[in-house]
Each structure stands twice: as C-alpha cells, then as structure tokens.
Amino acid sequence: MLENQLSRYGAISRTVPQLAPGAKMFLVCDSDDTTVGPLNLGAEFPVDKDGVARVNTTIQAGVNAASANRGDVVLVMPGYDQTLSRADSWATAGVSVIGLGEGLNRPILRYAAITDEVGIKANNFTVENIRFLADVDSVARGLDLDTGYSGATIRNCIFDFDTNTSNFVSMLRVGQSDVLIEENRFIAEDTAGCGKGVEIFGGYADNLIIRKNYFYGQFDTVGDTTNNAAAIACALVHDSGDTILSNIEISENIIVSTDTASAVLINLVPTAVSPIRGIIRDNKLVTYDTATADTAQVAFGTVLPLNNLMISADSDDLEAVVGWSLKAGVKDS
C-alpha cells in the first residue's frame, strides 16, 4: 500500500473526534480484499508490541481484541460484507463499532440463517453506520440489546432486506436500559413483512429514547404472528423480571406503513407490563391501510401522545394524535 495522508493511527483517529487519549483503534476488512485487506492493512498497522493484532477480518474479532472501558474503537472498512452464519456476541464494555463509507458502500452484516444474530452483551456499547441485511426469510432478530446491561447507542444504521422474500421478525430488540436509538432506517419488505422494527422487551428498557428514525414497509402480524407487531412495539412474550417501564421517549420519527389491510404503526400494549410512562411526541405517521380503523393502527397504552400527525389512504386531511384519540381530521369509526 502506498503511503498517503490517511496512513497510520494519528491520521485515521480524526474520523473519531471523541477518541479517548488512551484508547486503541482496531480495523476490520474483508479477508479477500486485495486493496485494503489484511495483508495491506497489516503492513501499515502491524501487531502491537504486546501481541494484540490491530487488523481483523470480522467485527467479532475486533471487539474481542479491544479492552473494556478504555474507549476503544473498531473501524469497519468501506465495502465490507460479512455473512454471519452464527450468533455473534459483542461483549466488550465501552467499545464503539463504526462503519466507514456511505450509501451502498457502508459495511454490511448479512444474515443467511434464521438463527443468525448479533447480541450486545456489554454496557455503554455504540454501533454506528452498519447495514444489517436479512438474506433469508424470518430471521429471528437482527440486533439484540441484551438484558442485564445498559447504555447502548445505535445510530445511523440501516436494517433492511436483500430480496422480497427476506426479512427480520424483529430488527432491533431492546432489553437494556438507558438506550439511545437515533437516525436509523428500518426498511421492511412490502409483501412478506417484518414483525417489529424496534421491539421493547418487558420493563427493562427504562430511559429509552427512540428519535429521528425512519420506518418504511410492512410491520404486521404477517411478519410476527405471536409476539405483537408494529414499527415500534412492546413484546408480548418477555421475561417477567421487570414489569414497570419508565421514562421512554418516542419522538420525531417518520413511520410509513405500506400494509393495506392490517397495519400497526406503534403498539405499546404488552402483556404484564404496567404502567408504561413517558411521551410519544412529534412523530409523523403515514398509513396506506384503507380497511383498518385509524384508531386501531396506533396503540399507545398508558403513554401520553402529543403533537403527532397521521394521514391515511382514505383521508384527505392530516389527523393529529392528541391525548387519547385522533382529532382535528377525518377518522374511521
């Protein structure tokens, strides 16, 4: 590899301005990449004197090489494309996994079996700019924020599908507290459908913020027949260890449901979790369902909504979701 201004750690650390002084950076690249693969990058970023490799061919290996709570960063190269074929466990606290590249050049994790999964089993873990791609029908979960931990941030990622018969049952499951989910795109297939974009698991997800995300496609009981369904939904089946959900904020999201028969956009009515407290505010809800009553397509449970706007395919007016009911527009009976 020729020397250039982006060579070595001092230069690439500029991509992570909040990098802690004592943190290490790890690089992940495709094993068969002859331009920025392990052979080339390994020459530029050799094994540390303490024997720790800085260049890896899987995100799992990069996370394993990092040290907990040091602020280590795993940078995933543009164009990276990994087929999981297993359940990964990212379990090093305080690590950030950041994808490099934009558009279709951002790193991809490809799910080729229904049991493929990435579990976050650590505190204060961050994932940014990764594409989670269902490559088979009914992948159980894409990204699972496991119970017993807290502080995850999921930002600027894409959850979507490869072909029109592929989908996740649940794209992102939240069992941690103090989680921030922002500026992601959750794209479900128009026909086969996905069960849930964001799944809230029991009462563990206190202090949850879901904001400025975009949801598109079918999120319904075709995608999940047993465990609730919606772009944002509480799971019916969950561990009953915590049954009170406090301080959730669902704000400034756009949800476009293409389901024409059984659309559910937000469903916060779980089993054996009560009360749920927080706010649902300033969301924009679009539904192409002309069969289901508008009031049946949102179920806020005990969470109070404010300043949400909804339009459906059988209405010419914006409908404000205020208080407990749809007002200021045409609504179905």
TORLO-490147 format. One record per residue: chain; residue number from 1; x, y, z of N, C-alpha, C, O in turn; residue in one letter. Coordinates in steps of 0.2 Angstrom, whole numbers. Example, Ala and Ser with C-alpha at 12.3 -4.5 7.8 and 13.67 -1.06 7.14 Angstrom:
  kette   nr    n.x    n.y    n.z   ca.x   ca.y   ca.z    c.x    c.y    c.z    o.x    o.y    o.z  rest
      A    1     66    -28     39     62    -22     39     66    -16     39     71    -17     42     A
      A    2     64    -11     35     68     -5     36     64      0     39     67      6     40     S
//
This chain:
  kette   nr    n.x    n.y    n.z   ca.x   ca.y   ca.z    c.x    c.y    c.z    o.x    o.y    o.z  rest
      A    1      4     -6      0      0      0      0      4      6      0      9      7      4     M
      A    2      3     11     -4      7     17     -5      5     21      1      0     21      4     L
      A    3     10     25      4      9     30      9      4     35      7      5     38      1     E
      A    4      0     38     11     -4     43     10     -6     47     16     -4     44     22     N
      A    5    -10     52     16    -11     56     22    -16     53     27    -17     55     32     Q
      A    6    -19     47     25    -24     44     29    -20     38     33    -23     34     36     L
      A    7    -13     37     31    -10     31     34     -9     32     42     -8     38     44     S
      A    8     -9     27     45     -7     26     52    -13     29     57    -17     33     55     R
      A    9    -12     28     63    -17     29     68    -18     37     69    -24     39     70     Y
      A   10    -13     40     69    -14     48     70    -19     51     65    -23     55     67     G
      A   11    -18     49     59    -22     52     54    -30     49     54    -34     53     54     A
      A   12    -30     42     55    -37     40     55    -41     41     61    -47     41     61     I
      A   13    -37     43     66    -41     45     73    -45     51     72    -50     52     76     S
      A   14    -44     55     66    -48     61     65    -55     59     63    -60     63     64     R
      A   15    -56     53     61    -63     51     60    -67     49     66    -73     49     66     T
      A   16    -64     49     72    -67     48     78    -65     54     83    -60     53     87     V
      A   17    -68     60     82    -65     66     86    -65     65     94    -62     68     97     P
      A   18    -70     61     96    -71     60    103    -66     54    106    -67     52    112     Q
      A   19    -62     52    102    -57     46    104    -53     48    110    -50     53    111     L
      A   20    -54     44    115    -50     45    122    -43     44    121    -41     40    117     A
      A   21    -39     48    124    -32     48    124    -28     41    124    -24     39    121     P
      A   22    -31     37    129    -28     30    130    -31     25    126    -30     19    127     G
      A   23    -36     26    121    -40     21    118    -36     18    112    -31     22    110     A
      A   24    -37     12    110    -34      9    104    -40      9     98    -46      8    100     K
      A   25    -37      9     92    -42      8     86    -40      1     83    -34      0     82     M
      A   26    -45     -2     81    -45     -8     78    -48     -8     71    -53     -5     70     F
      A   27    -45    -11     66    -48    -11     59    -51    -18     57    -48    -23     59     L
      A   28    -56    -17     53    -59    -24     51    -60    -23     43    -63    -18     41     V
      A   29    -58    -28     40    -58    -28     32    -60    -35     30    -59    -40     33     C
      A   30    -62    -35     24    -63    -42     20    -57    -46     19    -52    -43     18     D
      A   31    -57    -52     21    -51    -56     20    -49    -57     13    -43    -58     12     S
      A   32    -53    -56      8    -51    -57      1    -50    -50     -2    -49    -50     -8     D
      A   33    -50    -45      1    -49    -38     -2    -41    -37     -3    -37    -37      2     D
      A   34    -40    -36     -9    -33    -35    -11    -30    -28    -11    -24    -27    -12     T
      A   35    -35    -23     -9    -33    -16     -9    -32    -14     -2    -27    -11      0     T
      A   36    -37    -15      2    -37    -13      9    -38    -19     13    -42    -19     18     V
      A   37    -36    -25     11    -37    -31     15    -32    -32     21    -28    -27     22     G
      A   38    -32    -38     24    -27    -39     30    -20    -39     28    -16    -36     32     P
      A   39    -18    -41     22    -11    -41     20     -9    -33     20     -3    -32     22     L
      A   40    -13    -29     16    -11    -22     15    -11    -18     22     -6    -15     23     N
      A   41    -17    -19     25    -18    -15     31    -13    -18     37    -10    -14     41     L
      A   42    -11    -24     36     -7    -27     41      0    -24     41      4    -23     46     G
      A   43      2    -22     35      9    -19     34      9    -12     37     14    -10     40     A
      A   44      3     -9     36      3     -2     39      2     -1     46      4      3     50     E
      A   45     -2     -6     49     -4     -7     56     -2    -13     59     -7    -18     59     F
      A   46      4    -14     60      6    -21     62      4    -23     69      1    -19     73     P
      A   47      5    -29     71      3    -31     78      7    -27     83     13    -26     82     V
      A   48      4    -25     89      7    -21     94     12    -25     97     13    -31     97     D
      A   49     16    -22    101     22    -25    105     19    -30    110     23    -34    112     K
      A   50     13    -29    112     10    -33    117      7    -39    114      4    -43    117     D
      A   51      7    -40    107      5    -45    104     -2    -45    101     -5    -50     99     G
      A   52     -6    -39    102    -13    -38    100    -13    -36     93    -10    -31     91     V
      A   53    -17    -40     89    -17    -38     82    -22    -32     81    -28    -32     84     A
      A   54    -21    -27     77    -25    -22     76    -29    -23     70    -34    -19     69     R
      A   55    -28    -27     65    -32    -28     59    -35    -35     60    -32    -40     61     V
      A   56    -42    -35     59    -46    -42     59    -50    -42     53    -51    -37     49     N
      A   57    -53    -48     52    -57    -49     46    -64    -50     49    -69    -51     44     T
      A   58    -66    -50     55    -73    -50     57    -74    -45     63    -69    -43     66     T
      A   59    -80    -42     63    -81    -37     69    -80    -40     75    -78    -37     80     I
      A   60    -82    -47     76    -82    -50     82    -75    -50     85    -73    -49     91     Q
      A   61    -70    -52     80    -63    -52     82    -60    -45     84    -56    -45     89     A
      A   62    -63    -40     81    -61    -33     83    -63    -32     90    -59    -29     94     G
      A   63    -69    -33     91    -72    -32     98    -69    -36    103    -67    -34    109     V
      A   64    -67    -42    102    -64    -46    106    -57    -44    108    -54    -45    114     N
      A   65    -53    -41    103    -47    -38    104    -46    -32    108    -41    -30    111     A
      A   66    -52    -28    108    -52    -22    112    -52    -23    120    -54    -29    122     A
      A   67    -51    -18    123    -51    -18    131    -57    -15    133    -59     -9    130     S
      A   68    -60    -17    139    -66    -14    141    -65     -7    144    -60     -6    148     A
      A   69    -70     -3    143    -70      4    146    -64      8    145    -62     12    149     N
      A   70    -60      7    140    -55     11    138    -56     16    132    -53     21    131     R
      A   71    -62     15    130    -65     19    124    -62     17    117    -62     21    113     G
      A   72    -61     10    117    -58      8    111    -63      8    105    -69      8    106     D
      A   73    -61      9     99    -65      9     93    -63      4     88    -57      3     86     V
      A   74    -68      1     85    -67     -4     80    -70     -1     73    -76      1     73     V
      A   75    -65      1     69    -67      4     62    -68     -1     57    -64     -5     56     L
      A   76    -74     -1     54    -75     -6     49    -75     -3     42    -78      2     40     V
      A   77    -71     -6     37    -69     -3     31    -75     -2     26    -79     -6     27     M
      A   78    -75      3     22    -80      3     17    -80     -3     12    -75     -6     11     P
      A   79    -86     -5     10    -87    -11      6    -87    -17     10    -87    -22      6     G
      A   80    -85    -17     16    -85    -24     20    -92    -27     20    -97    -24     20     Y
      A   81    -92    -34     18    -98    -38     18    -96    -45     21    -93    -49     18     D
      A   82    -99    -46     27    -98    -52     30   -105    -56     31   -110    -53     33     Q
      A   83   -105    -62     29   -111    -67     31   -110    -70     38   -105    -73     39     T
      A   84   -114    -69     42   -113    -71     49   -113    -79     50   -108    -81     52     L
      A   85   -119    -82     48   -119    -89     49   -118    -91     56   -115    -97     57     S
      A   86   -120    -87     61   -119    -89     68   -122    -83     72   -125    -78     69     R
      A   87   -122    -84     78   -124    -79     83   -118    -75     86   -114    -79     90     A
      A   88   -117    -69     84   -111    -65     87   -113    -63     94   -119    -61     95     D
      A   89   -108    -62     98   -109    -59    105   -104    -53    105    -98    -55    107     S
      A   90   -106    -47    105   -101    -41    106   -101    -39    113   -106    -36    115     W
      A   91    -96    -41    117    -97    -41    124    -91    -38    128    -89    -39    133     A
      A   92    -88    -32    124    -83    -28    127    -86    -22    129    -88    -18    124     T
      A   93    -86    -20    135    -89    -14    138    -86     -7    135    -80     -7    134     A
      A   94    -90     -2    133    -87      4    131    -84      4    124    -80      9    123     G
      A   95    -85      0    120    -82     -1    114    -87      3    109    -93      2    109     V
      A   96    -84      6    103    -88      8     98    -87      5     91    -81      4     90     S
      A   97    -92      2     88    -91     -1     81    -93      4     76    -99      6     76     V
      A   98    -89      7     72    -91     12     67    -89     10     60    -84      8     59     I
      A   99    -94     10     56    -93      8     49    -91     15     45    -93     20     46     G
      A  100    -87     13     41    -84     19     36    -87     18     29    -89     12     27     L
      A  101    -89     23     26    -92     23     19    -99     25     20   -102     25     25     G
      A  102   -102     27     14   -108     30     13   -112     26      8   -110     22      4     E
      A  103   -119     27      8   -123     23      4   -123     16      4   -122     13      9     G
      A  104   -122     13     -2   -122      6     -3   -115      3     -1   -113     -3     -1     L
      A  105   -110      8      0   -103      6      2   -102      5      9    -96      4     11     N
      A  106   -107      7     13   -106      6     20   -106     -2     22   -108     -6     18     R
      A  107   -103     -3     27   -101    -11     29   -108    -14     30   -113    -11     33     P
      A  108   -108    -21     28   -114    -25     28   -113    -31     33   -108    -34     32     I
      A  109   -118    -32     37   -118    -39     40   -124    -42     37   -130    -40     38     L
      A  110   -123    -48     34   -128    -52     31   -130    -58     35   -126    -62     37     R
      A  111   -137    -59     35   -140    -64     39   -142    -69     35   -147    -68     31     Y
      A  112   -139    -75     35   -141    -80     30   -144    -86     33   -146    -91     29     A
      A  113   -146    -86     39   -149    -91     43   -154    -88     48   -152    -82     50     A
      A  114   -160    -91     50   -164    -88     54   -162    -87     61   -164    -83     65     I
      A  115   -156    -91     63   -153    -90     70   -148    -86     70   -145    -85     75     T
      A  116   -146    -83     64   -140    -78     64   -143    -72     69   -148    -70     69     D
      A  117   -138    -69     72   -140    -63     77   -133    -60     79   -128    -63     80     E
      A  118   -134    -54     81   -129    -50     84   -131    -48     91   -136    -44     91     V
      A  119   -128    -50     97   -131    -48    103   -126    -44    106   -120    -45    106     G
      A  120   -128    -38    109   -124    -33    113   -124    -35    120   -130    -34    123     I
      A  121   -119    -38    123   -119    -41    130   -114    -37    134   -109    -40    136     K
      A  122   -114    -30    134   -110    -26    137   -113    -19    138   -118    -17    135     A
      A  123   -110    -15    143   -113     -9    145   -109     -4    140   -104     -4    138     N
      A  124   -113      2    139   -111      8    135   -107      6    128   -102      8    127     N
      A  125   -111      2    125   -108      0    118   -112      4    113   -118      5    113     F
      A  126   -108      6    108   -110     10    102   -110      7     95   -104      4     94     T
      A  127   -115      7     91   -114      4     84   -117     10     80   -122     13     81     V
      A  128   -113     12     75   -114     17     70   -113     15     63   -108     12     61     E
      A  129   -117     17     58   -116     16     51   -115      9     49   -110      8     45     N
      A  130   -118      4     51   -118     -3     49   -125     -4     46   -130     -2     48     I
      A  131   -124     -8     40   -131    -11     37   -132    -18     39   -128    -22     38     R
      A  132   -138    -19     42   -140    -26     45   -145    -28     39   -150    -26     39     F
      A  133   -143    -34     36   -146    -36     30   -149    -43     30   -145    -48     31     L
      A  134   -156    -43     30   -159    -50     30   -158    -53     24   -160    -50     19     A
      A  135   -155    -59     23   -154    -63     17   -158    -69     17   -157    -73     12     D
      A  136   -163    -70     21   -167    -76     22   -173    -74     25   -173    -69     29     V
      A  137   -179    -77     24   -185    -75     27   -185    -77     35   -182    -82     37     D
      A  138   -188    -73     39   -189    -74     46   -183    -75     50   -183    -79     54     S
      A  139   -178    -71     49   -173    -70     54   -175    -68     60   -179    -63     61     V
      A  140   -174    -72     66   -177    -70     72   -176    -63     75   -180    -59     77     A
      A  141   -170    -61     75   -168    -55     77   -161    -52     73   -157    -56     72     R
      A  142   -161    -46     72   -155    -43     69   -150    -41     74   -145    -44     75     G
      A  143   -152    -36     78   -148    -34     84   -151    -34     90   -157    -32     91     L
      A  144   -148    -37     95   -152    -39    102   -148    -35    107   -142    -37    109     D
      A  145   -151    -30    110   -148    -27    116   -150    -31    122   -155    -30    125     L
      A  146   -145    -35    125   -147    -40    130   -149    -37    137   -146    -32    138     D
      A  147   -153    -40    140   -155    -38    147   -149    -39    151   -144    -43    150     T
      A  148   -149    -35    157   -143    -35    161   -138    -30    160   -133    -30    164     G
      A  149   -139    -27    155   -134    -21    153   -137    -15    151   -143    -15    152     Y
      A  150   -133    -10    150   -136     -3    149   -132      1    145   -126      0    144     S
      A  151   -135      7    142   -131     12    139   -129     11    132   -125     15    130     G
      A  152   -133      7    128   -131      6    121   -133     12    117   -138     15    119     A
      A  153   -130     14    112   -132     19    107   -131     15    100   -126     13     98     T
      A  154   -137     16     96   -137     13     89   -139     19     85   -144     22     86     I
      A  155   -134     21     81   -135     27     77   -133     26     70   -128     23     68     R
      A  156   -137     29     65   -136     30     58   -135     23     55   -131     22     50     N
      A  157   -138     18     57   -138     11     54   -144     10     50   -149     14     50     C
      A  158   -143      5     46   -149      3     41   -151     -5     43   -146     -9     43     I
      A  159   -157     -6     44   -160    -13     44   -164    -14     38   -169    -11     38     F
      A  160   -162    -19     34   -167    -20     28   -166    -27     26   -163    -31     29     D
      A  161   -168    -28     19   -168    -35     17   -165    -35     10   -164    -30      6     F
      A  162   -163    -41      8   -159    -42      1   -164    -43     -4   -164    -40    -10     D
      A  163   -169    -48     -3   -174    -49     -9   -181    -49     -6   -182    -48      0     T
      A  164   -186    -49    -10   -193    -48     -7   -196    -54     -4   -202    -54     -2     N
      A  165   -192    -59     -2   -194    -65      2   -190    -65      9   -191    -70     13     T
      A  166   -186    -60     10   -181    -60     16   -184    -54     20   -186    -49     18     S
      A  167   -183    -56     27   -185    -51     32   -183    -53     39   -182    -59     40     N
      A  168   -183    -48     43   -182    -50     50   -189    -51     54   -194    -47     52     F
      A  169   -189    -55     59   -195    -55     63   -195    -49     67   -200    -45     68     V
      A  170   -189    -47     70   -188    -41     74   -181    -39     72   -176    -42     73     S
      A  171   -181    -32     70   -175    -29     68   -170    -28     73   -164    -29     73     M
      A  172   -173    -24     79   -169    -22     84   -173    -23     91   -178    -20     92     L
      A  173   -170    -27     95   -174    -29    101   -170    -25    107   -164    -26    107     R
      A  174   -174    -22    111   -171    -18    117   -173    -21    123   -178    -20    125     V
      A  175   -168    -24    126   -169    -26    133   -164    -23    138   -165    -24    144     G
      A  176   -161    -18    136   -156    -14    140   -160     -7    142   -165     -5    139     Q
      A  177   -157     -4    148   -160      2    150   -155      8    147   -149      6    145     S
      A  178   -157     14    147   -153     20    145   -150     19    138   -144     20    137     D
      A  179   -155     17    134   -153     16    127   -155     22    122   -160     25    123     V
      A  180   -151     24    118   -152     29    113   -152     26    106   -147     23    104     L
      A  181   -158     26    102   -159     24     95   -160     30     91   -166     33     92     I
      A  182   -156     32     87   -157     38     83   -154     38     76   -149     35     75     E
      A  183   -158     41     71   -156     42     65   -155     36     61   -150     36     57     E
      A  184   -158     31     62   -158     24     59   -163     24     54   -168     27     54     N
      A  185   -163     19     49   -168     17     44   -170     10     45   -165      6     45     R
      A  186   -176      9     46   -179      2     46   -183      1     40   -189      4     40     F
      A  187   -181     -3     36   -184     -4     29   -187    -11     29   -183    -16     29     I
      A  188   -193    -12     29   -196    -19     29   -199    -20     22   -201    -16     18     A
      A  189   -199    -27     20   -202    -29     13   -209    -27     12   -213    -28     17     E
      A  190   -211    -25      6   -218    -23      5   -223    -29      6   -229    -28      7     D
      A  191   -221    -35      4   -226    -41      4   -225    -46     10   -230    -47     13     T
      A  192   -219    -48     11   -218    -53     16   -219    -50     23   -222    -53     28     A
      A  193   -216    -44     24   -217    -41     30   -212    -42     35   -209    -48     35     G
      A  194   -212    -38     40   -207    -38     46   -212    -38     52   -217    -34     52     C
      A  195   -210    -41     57   -214    -41     63   -213    -34     67   -218    -30     68     G
      A  196   -207    -33     69   -206    -26     73   -199    -23     70   -194    -26     69     K
      A  197   -200    -16     69   -194    -13     68   -190    -12     74   -184    -15     75     G
      A  198   -193     -9     80   -189     -9     86   -194    -13     91   -200    -11     92     V
      A  199   -191    -18     94   -195    -21     99   -193    -20    106   -187    -20    108     E
      A  200   -198    -18    111   -196    -16    118   -198    -22    122   -203    -25    122     I
      A  201   -193    -25    125   -193    -31    129   -194    -30    136   -190    -28    140     F
      A  202   -201    -31    138   -203    -31    145   -202    -24    148   -202    -19    144     G
      A  203   -200    -24    154   -199    -17    158   -192    -15    159   -191    -11    163     G
      A  204   -188    -19    155   -180    -17    156   -178    -11    153   -173     -8    155     Y
      A  205   -182     -9    148   -179     -3    144   -181      4    147   -183      8    143     A
      A  206   -180      5    153   -181     11    156   -176     17    153   -171     15    151     D
      A  207   -179     23    152   -175     28    150   -173     27    142   -167     29    140     N
      A  208   -177     24    139   -176     23    132   -178     29    127   -183     32    129     L
      A  209   -174     31    123   -175     36    118   -175     33    111   -170     30    109     I
      A  210   -181     34    107   -181     32    100   -183     38     96   -189     40     97     I
      A  211   -178     41     93   -180     48     90   -176     48     83   -171     46     82     R
      A  212   -180     52     78   -177     54     72   -175     48     68   -171     48     64     K
      A  213   -179     42     68   -178     37     64   -183     36     58   -188     40     59     N
      A  214   -182     33     53   -187     32     48   -189     25     47   -184     20     46     Y
      A  215   -195     23     47   -198     16     46   -202     16     40   -206     21     38     F
      A  216   -201     11     36   -205     10     29   -206      3     28   -202     -1     29     Y
      A  217   -212      1     26   -214     -5     24   -219     -8     28   -223     -5     31     G
      A  218   -220    -15     28   -225    -18     31   -222    -21     38   -217    -25     38     Q
      A  219   -225    -18     43   -223    -21     50   -230    -23     53   -234    -20     55     F
      A  220   -231    -30     53   -238    -33     55   -237    -40     57   -232    -43     57     D
      A  221   -243    -43     58   -243    -50     60   -242    -55     55   -241    -61     56     T
      A  222   -241    -53     49   -238    -57     44   -231    -59     45   -228    -64     45     V
      A  223   -227    -53     48   -220    -54     50   -219    -57     56   -214    -61     58     G
      A  224   -224    -56     61   -224    -59     68   -231    -61     70   -235    -57     71     D
      A  225   -232    -68     70   -239    -70     71   -241    -70     79   -247    -71     80     T
      A  226   -236    -70     83   -237    -72     90   -235    -67     95   -237    -67    101     T
      A  227   -231    -62     93   -227    -58     99   -228    -51     98   -223    -47     99     N
      A  228   -234    -48     96   -235    -41     94   -232    -39     88   -227    -42     86     N
      A  229   -234    -34     84   -231    -32     78   -233    -24     77   -238    -22     79     A
      A  230   -228    -21     75   -228    -14     73   -221    -11     72   -216    -15     73     A
      A  231   -221     -5     69   -214     -2     68   -211     -2     74   -205     -3     75     A
      A  232   -214      1     79   -212      1     86   -217     -3     91   -223     -1     91     I
      A  233   -214     -8     94   -219    -12     98   -216    -15    104   -210    -17    104     A
      A  234   -220    -16    109   -218    -20    115   -220    -27    114   -225    -29    111     C
      A  235   -215    -31    116   -216    -38    115   -221    -41    120   -222    -39    126     A
      A  236   -225    -46    117   -230    -49    122   -226    -54    126   -228    -55    132     L
      A  237   -222    -58    123   -218    -63    127   -212    -60    129   -208    -58    125     V
      A  238   -211    -60    136   -204    -57    139   -203    -60    145   -207    -63    149     H
      A  239   -197    -59    148   -195    -61    155   -199    -56    159   -199    -50    159     D
      A  240   -202    -59    164   -206    -55    169   -203    -52    175   -206    -50    180     S
      A  241   -196    -52    174   -192    -50    180   -193    -42    181   -192    -40    187     G
      A  242   -195    -38    176   -196    -31    177   -202    -30    173   -203    -31    167     D
      A  243   -208    -27    177   -214    -26    174   -216    -19    174   -222    -18    173     T
      A  244   -212    -14    175   -214     -7    175   -209     -4    170   -203     -5    171     I
      A  245   -211      0    165   -207      3    160   -208     11    161   -213     13    161     L
      A  246   -202     14    163   -202     21    164   -198     25    160   -193     23    157     S
      A  247   -200     31    159   -196     37    155   -194     35    148   -188     35    147     N
      A  248   -199     33    144   -197     32    137   -200     38    133   -205     41    134     I
      A  249   -196     39    128   -197     45    123   -197     42    116   -192     39    114     E
      A  250   -202     43    113   -203     41    106   -204     47    102   -210     50    102     I
      A  251   -200     50     98   -200     57     96   -197     58     89   -192     55     87     S
      A  252   -201     62     85   -198     65     79   -196     59     74   -192     60     69     E
      A  253   -200     53     74   -199     48     69   -204     49     64   -209     52     64     N
      A  254   -202     46     58   -207     45     52   -208     38     51   -204     34     51     I
      A  255   -215     36     51   -217     29     50   -221     29     44   -227     32     44     I
      A  256   -219     25     39   -223     24     33   -225     17     33   -221     13     31     V
      A  257   -231     15     34   -234      8     33   -237      7     26   -242     11     25     S
      A  258   -234      2     23   -237      1     16   -242     -5     16   -245     -7     11     T
      A  259   -243     -7     22   -248    -13     23   -255    -10     22   -257     -5     24     D
      A  260   -259    -13     17   -266    -11     16   -271    -14     19   -277    -13     18     T
      A  261   -270    -19     24   -275    -22     27   -275    -23     35   -280    -23     38     A
      A  262   -269    -23     37   -268    -24     45   -262    -20     48   -259    -23     52     S
      A  263   -262    -14     46   -256    -10     48   -256     -8     55   -262     -7     58     A
      A  264   -251     -9     59   -250     -6     65   -243     -2     65   -238     -5     64     V
      A  265   -244      4     67   -238      8     67   -234      8     74   -228      8     74     L
      A  266   -238      9     79   -235      9     86   -240      5     90   -246      6     90     I
      A  267   -237      0     94   -241     -4     98   -237     -5    105   -232     -9    106     N
      A  268   -239     -1    110   -236     -1    116   -241     -4    122   -242     -2    127     L
      A  269   -244    -10    119   -248    -14    124   -246    -21    125   -248    -25    121     V
      A  270   -241    -22    129   -238    -28    131   -242    -32    136   -247    -30    138     P
      A  271   -240    -38    137   -243    -42    142   -239    -41    149   -233    -42    149     T
      A  272   -242    -40    154   -239    -40    161   -234    -35    162   -229    -36    166     A
      A  273   -234    -29    158   -230    -23    160   -235    -17    161   -238    -15    156     V
      A  274   -235    -15    167   -239     -9    168   -237     -6    175   -235     -9    180     S
      A  275   -237      1    175   -238      5    170   -232      6    165   -226      5    167     P
      A  276   -233     10    159   -228     12    155   -229     20    155   -234     22    153     I
      A  277   -223     23    156   -224     30    157   -218     34    152   -213     31    152     R
      A  278   -220     39    150   -216     43    145   -220     47    141   -225     50    142     G
      A  279   -217     49    135   -220     53    130   -219     51    123   -214     48    121     I
      A  280   -224     51    119   -224     50    111   -226     57    108   -231     59    108     I
      A  281   -221     60    105   -222     67    103   -219     68     96   -214     65     94     R
      A  282   -222     72     92   -220     75     86   -217     70     81   -213     71     77     D
      A  283   -221     64     81   -220     59     75   -225     60     69   -230     63     70     N
      A  284   -222     58     64   -227     58     58   -228     51     55   -224     47     54     K
      A  285   -235     50     55   -237     43     54   -241     43     47   -245     47     46     L
      A  286   -239     38     43   -242     38     36   -244     30     35   -240     26     36     V
      A  287   -250     29     34   -253     23     33   -257     22     26   -261     26     25     T
      A  288   -256     17     23   -259     15     16   -265     10     17   -268      8     13     Y
      A  289   -266      9     24   -272      4     25   -278      8     25   -280     12     29     D
      A  290   -283      5     21   -289      8     20   -295      4     23   -301      6     23     T
      A  291   -293     -2     26   -298     -6     29   -298     -6     36   -303     -6     39     A
      A  292   -292     -5     40   -292     -5     47   -294      2     49   -291      7     47     T
      A  293   -298      3     55   -299      9     58   -293     13     60   -288     10     62     A
      A  294   -292     19     58   -286     23     60   -285     22     68   -279     22     69     D
      A  295   -290     22     72   -288     22     79   -286     15     81   -283     14     87     T
      A  296   -286     10     77   -284      3     78   -276      2     76   -273     -3     77     A
      A  297   -274      7     72   -267      7     69   -262     10     74   -256      9     73     Q
      A  298   -264     13     79   -259     15     85   -262     13     91   -268     14     93     V
      A  299   -258     11     95   -260      8    102   -255     11    107   -249      8    108     A
      A  300   -256     17    110   -251     20    114   -251     17    122   -247     19    126     F
      A  301   -256     13    123   -257     11    130   -257     16    135   -262     20    134     G
      A  302   -253     16    140   -253     21    145   -249     27    144   -248     32    148     T
      A  303   -245     27    138   -240     33    137   -244     38    133   -248     37    129     V
      A  304   -243     44    136   -247     50    133   -244     53    127   -238     54    127     L
      A  305   -248     54    121   -245     57    115   -246     64    114   -251     67    117     P
      A  306   -242     67    111   -243     75    110   -240     77    103   -234     75    101     L
      A  307   -244     80     99   -242     83     93   -240     78     88   -235     80     84     N
      A  308   -243     73     87   -241     68     82   -246     69     76   -252     70     77     N
      A  309   -244     68     70   -248     69     64   -249     63     60   -244     59     59     L
      A  310   -255     61     58   -256     55     55   -260     56     48   -265     60     49     M
      A  311   -258     53     43   -263     53     37   -263     46     34   -259     42     34     I
      A  312   -270     44     32   -271     38     30   -273     38     23   -275     44     20     S
      A  313   -273     32     19   -275     32     12   -282     34     11   -284     36      5     A
      A  314   -287     34     16   -294     35     15   -296     42     18   -301     43     19     D
      A  315   -291     46     19   -292     53     21   -288     58     18   -282     57     16     S
      A  316   -291     64     17   -288     70     13   -284     74     18   -281     79     16     D
      A  317   -285     73     25   -283     78     30   -278     75     34   -278     69     36     D
      A  318   -274     79     37   -269     77     42   -273     76     48   -278     80     50     L
      A  319   -271     71     52   -275     69     58   -270     70     64   -265     66     64     E
      A  320   -272     74     69   -267     75     74   -269     70     80   -275     69     82     A
      A  321   -264     66     82   -265     62     88   -263     65     94   -258     66     96     V
      A  322   -269     67     97   -268     71    103   -272     68    109   -277     66    108     V
      A  323   -269     68    115   -272     65    121   -273     58    119   -268     54    118     G
      A  324   -279     55    120   -280     48    119   -283     46    113   -284     40    111     W
      A  325   -285     51    108   -289     49    102   -286     54     96   -283     58     97     S
      A  326   -288     51     90   -287     55     84   -292     61     84   -298     60     84     L
      A  327   -289     67     83   -293     73     82   -291     77     76   -286     76     73     K
      A  328   -296     82     75   -294     88     70   -293     85     63   -289     87     59     A
      A  329   -297     80     62   -297     77     55   -302     71     54   -306     70     59     G
      A  330   -302     68     48   -307     63     47   -304     57     51   -298     55     50     V
      A  331   -308     53     54   -306     47     57   -311     41     56   -317     43     55     K
      A  332   -309     35     56   -314     30     55   -317     28     61   -315     30     67     D
      A  333   -323     25     61   -326     23     66   -325     15     68   -328     12     72     S
//
